[in-house]
């Protein structure tokens, strides 16, 4: 059994139902709109966030129609944010395929992103749960604030781990936090349980983003983005931030400032990537992932009673750390 099968085993039927509901929701009869939505559906993904939401619901009760609508709403919000992010970042690829803005154009991408966002709100309203609606609405604000913080950080001449974590907590980690918390909310868990679930989700999300950032320092066609792409987009992530602050090489600090200024070239990015590896940036980032793994395992040991759910969530944690794309 592969890791994803282990993870989804307790919710396999519910997950299959989710996939059908999601694909039906992300469809339209209009020619151009359906063409774009079909393009997005083909990009697929592993649906790690709705899987987390349903596992958390199963931990505190049973997956219900409320859970399913919440999962669809959250995955649609995530999808809309990716479409908009690709426009902001001028990205040409998403999961190894052409991004919507590259395949069509920015106008179409922005409008389709807006359409998907509205569809997310429509689905989450079907839960009939005001707390879930509020949670998802606040998530949308948090994601946008995280993007703006990331853009403003480009002008910041310091290379701060604190700012790095603040950005990813407002972006990737916020989505995982919301999935875990809303999963618990969807089955009537109390506020204390919802809070703990959200903290677990946030720790998962931080791990997920650190792993994603490590990918950027290695060549792999499986990842779906070129090596050094983050730096080409003006982003400095945890491995290079650590290397810069631990070594204080003036020449490397100069290159890092060129990353933020958007004036760095491909050869200079390669130099900065090599420097990061030589100065222990990858090892440091991997150690930080293990720290967050420990926090996640503590949650599972203390808050998950059903052995099969505990095994799935443990496999989920390890999959995030060990994944190759």
C-alpha positions in Angstrom: 0.0 0.0 0.0 1.5 3.4 -1.0 1.5 6.3 1.5 -1.5 8.1 0.0 -3.6 4.9 0.2 -2.6 4.5 3.9 -3.6 8.1 4.5 -7.0 7.9 2.8 -7.9 4.4 4.0 -10.3 5.5 6.8 -12.1 8.0 4.5 -11.7 6.3 1.1 -15.5 6.4 0.2 -15.9 9.9 1.6 -12.8 11.1 -0.4 -14.2 9.5 -3.6 -17.5 11.3 -3.0 -15.5 14.6 -2.5 -13.7 14.2 -5.8 -16.9 13.8 -7.7 -18.6 16.7 -5.9 -15.5 18.9 -6.5 -15.2 18.1 -10.2 -19.0 18.7 -10.7 -18.8 22.0 -8.9 -15.7 23.1 -10.9 -17.6 22.8 -14.2 -19.7 25.1 -16.4 -21.6 24.9 -19.7 -20.0 28.1 -21.2 -17.3 27.4 -23.8 -14.4 29.5 -22.6 -15.1 29.2 -18.9 -15.5 25.4 -19.1 -12.3 25.3 -21.2 -10.4 27.0 -18.4 -12.0 25.0 -15.6 -11.2 21.8 -17.5 -7.6 22.9 -17.7 -7.6 23.5 -13.9 -9.3 20.1 -13.2 -6.5 18.4 -15.2 -3.9 19.9 -13.0 -5.5 17.9 -10.2 -3.1 17.6 -7.3 -3.2 15.1 -4.4 -6.0 17.0 -2.5 -4.0 16.9 0.7 -6.1 19.7 2.3 -9.5 18.2 1.9 -8.0 14.8 3.0 -6.9 16.5 6.2 -10.3 18.1 6.7 -12.1 14.8 6.4 -9.6 12.9 8.6 -10.1 15.6 11.3 -13.9 15.3 10.9 -13.6 11.5 11.3 -11.4 12.0 14.4 -14.2 13.9 16.1 -17.2 12.3 14.6 -18.2 11.2 11.0 -17.9 12.9 7.6 -21.2 14.5 6.9 -22.7 16.6 4.0 -21.6 19.6 6.0 -18.0 18.3 6.0 -18.2 17.7 2.2 -19.4 21.1 1.3 -16.8 22.7 3.6 -14.1 20.6 2.0 -15.2 21.6 -1.5 -15.4 25.3 -0.4 -11.9 25.2 1.0 -10.3 23.4 -2.0 -12.0 25.9 -4.3 -10.7 28.8 -2.3 -7.2 27.3 -2.4 -7.6 26.8 -6.2 -8.6 30.4 -6.7 -5.7 31.6 -4.7 -3.3 29.6 -6.9 -4.8 31.0 -10.1 -4.4 34.5 -8.7 -0.9 33.8 -7.3 0.3 32.7 -10.7 -0.8 36.1 -12.2 1.0 38.0 -9.4 4.1 35.9 -9.7 4.0 35.8 -13.5 4.4 32.1 -13.3 4.2 30.0 -16.4 3.8 26.6 -14.8 1.6 25.0 -12.2 2.1 21.3 -11.3 4.1 20.7 -14.5 1.5 22.2 -16.8 1.0 25.7 -18.2 -0.6 28.0 -15.7 -4.0 29.6 -16.5 -2.4 33.0 -17.2 0.2 31.4 -19.5 -2.3 29.1 -21.4 -4.9 31.9 -21.7 -4.0 35.4 -20.4 -4.0 37.5 -17.2 -7.5 38.9 -17.7 -9.0 35.4 -18.1 -7.0 34.1 -15.1 -8.2 36.9 -12.8 -11.8 36.5 -13.8 -11.8 32.7 -13.5 -10.1 33.0 -10.2 -12.9 35.4 -9.1 -15.5 32.9 -10.4 -13.9 30.0 -8.4 -13.7 32.1 -5.3 -17.4 33.0 -5.5 -18.2 29.3 -6.1 -16.2 28.5 -2.9 -18.3 30.9 -0.9 -21.5 29.4 -2.4 -20.5 25.9 -1.4 -19.4 26.8 2.2 -22.7 28.6 2.6 -24.4 25.3 2.0 -23.0 24.0 5.3 -25.5 26.2 7.1 -22.8 26.7 9.7 -22.0 30.4 10.4 -18.7 29.5 12.2 -17.5 27.7 9.1 -18.5 30.5 6.8 -16.7 33.0 9.1 -13.7 30.8 9.2 -13.4 30.5 5.4 -14.1 34.3 4.9 -11.3 35.1 7.4 -9.0 32.7 5.6 -9.5 34.6 2.4 -8.4 37.8 4.1 -5.4 36.1 5.7 -4.2 34.6 2.4 -4.5 38.0 0.7 -2.7 39.7 3.6 0.1 37.1 3.3 0.6 37.8 -0.4 0.8 41.5 0.3 3.3 40.9 3.2 5.4 38.8 0.8 5.4 41.6 -1.8 6.3 44.3 0.8 9.0 42.1 2.2 10.9 42.3 -1.1 11.7 45.9 -0.1 13.0 44.8 3.3 16.8 44.7 3.3 17.0 42.3 6.3 16.8 38.6 6.0 14.6 37.6 8.8 13.4 34.1 9.8 10.6 35.7 11.8 9.2 37.4 8.7 9.6 34.2 6.7 7.5 32.3 9.3 5.0 35.2 9.4 4.5 35.0 5.6 4.1 31.2 5.5 1.7 31.2 8.5 -0.5 33.7 6.5 -0.3 31.6 3.4 0.3 27.8 3.3 -0.1 27.2 7.0 -3.3 29.2 7.2 -4.9 26.8 4.7 -3.9 23.7 6.6 -5.0 25.3 9.9 -8.4 26.1 8.4 -8.8 22.6 7.0 -8.1 20.9 10.3 -10.2 23.4 12.4 -13.1 23.3 10.0 -13.0 19.5 9.8 -13.5 19.5 13.6 -16.1 22.2 13.4 -18.1 20.4 10.7 -18.9 17.6 13.2 -19.7 19.8 16.2 -16.3 19.5 18.1 -16.0 22.0 21.0 -13.9 25.1 20.8 -11.0 23.6 22.7 -10.8 20.7 20.2 -11.1 23.1 17.2 -8.3 25.2 18.5 -6.0 22.2 19.0 -6.9 20.9 15.6 -6.1 24.3 14.0 -2.7 24.3 15.8 -2.0 20.9 14.4 -2.9 22.0 10.9 -0.7 25.1 11.2 2.3 23.0 12.1 1.6 20.7 9.2 1.4 23.7 6.9 4.7 25.1 8.0 6.3 21.7 7.4 4.7 21.6 4.0 6.0 25.0 3.0 9.6 24.3 4.3 9.6 21.1 2.2 8.3 23.0 -0.8 11.0 25.6 -0.3 13.8 23.0 -0.1 12.6 21.6 -3.5 13.7 24.9 -5.1 17.4 24.1 -4.5 17.4 20.9 -6.5 16.8 19.9 -10.1 13.7 17.7 -10.6 11.0 17.5 -13.4 8.6 16.1 -10.8 8.3 19.4 -8.9 6.9 21.4 -11.8 9.0 24.5 -11.3 12.6 25.3 -12.3 15.4 25.3 -9.7 15.9 28.8 -8.2 12.5 29.8 -9.3 11.7 31.4 -5.9 14.8 33.6 -6.1 13.9 34.5 -9.7 10.6 35.8 -8.3 12.3 37.8 -5.6 11.7 35.3 -2.7 14.3 34.3 -0.2 13.3 31.1 1.7 14.4 29.5 5.0 17.6 27.6 3.7 19.2 30.7 2.2 18.0 33.0 5.0 19.8 30.7 7.5 23.0 30.5 5.3 23.1 34.3 5.0 22.6 35.0 8.7 25.0 32.2 9.8 27.9 33.2 7.5 27.6 37.0 6.8 29.5 36.7 3.5 29.3 40.2 2.0 29.3 38.9 -1.6 26.3 36.6 -0.9 24.5 39.3 0.9 24.9 41.4 -2.2 23.4 38.6 -4.3 20.5 38.3 -1.9 19.8 42.0 -2.2 19.8 41.5 -6.0 17.2 38.8 -5.5 14.9 41.2 -3.7 15.6 43.9 -6.3 14.7 41.6 -9.1 18.0 42.2 -10.9 19.7 38.8 -10.3 20.6 36.6 -13.2 20.5 32.8 -13.7 24.3 32.3 -13.0 24.1 34.4 -9.8 21.1 32.4 -8.6 23.2 29.2 -9.2 26.0 30.7 -7.0 23.5 31.5 -4.2 22.0 28.1 -4.4 25.4 26.4 -4.1 26.3 28.7 -1.2 23.1 27.8 0.6 23.9 24.1 0.3 27.5 24.5 1.3 26.6 26.5 4.5 24.1 24.0 5.8 20.9 25.7 4.8 19.2 22.5 3.6 20.1 20.6 6.8 18.9 23.5 8.9 15.5 23.6 7.1 15.2 19.8 7.5 15.9 20.1 11.2 13.2 22.7 11.6 10.8 20.3 9.8 11.6 17.6 12.3 10.8 20.1 15.1 7.3 20.7 13.7 6.9 16.9 13.1 7.4 16.4 16.9 4.7 18.9 17.6 2.3 17.1 15.2 3.1 13.7 16.7 2.4 15.0 20.2 -1.1 16.2 19.0 -1.8 12.8 17.5 -0.7 10.9 20.6 -2.9 13.1 22.9 -6.0 13.8 20.8 -6.6 10.9 18.4 -8.1 7.8 20.0 -9.0 5.7 16.9 -5.8 3.7 15.9 -6.7 3.8 12.2 -7.1 7.6 12.2 -3.9 7.9 14.2 -2.0 5.8 11.7 -3.4 7.9 8.8 -2.5 11.2 10.4 1.0 9.9 11.2 1.4 8.8 7.6 0.2 12.2 6.5 2.8 13.9 8.7 5.6 11.7 7.3 4.4 12.1 3.7 4.7 15.8 3.9 8.3 15.5 5.1 9.3 12.8 2.7 7.4 13.8 -0.5 9.3 14.3 -3.7 6.9 16.8 -5.3 
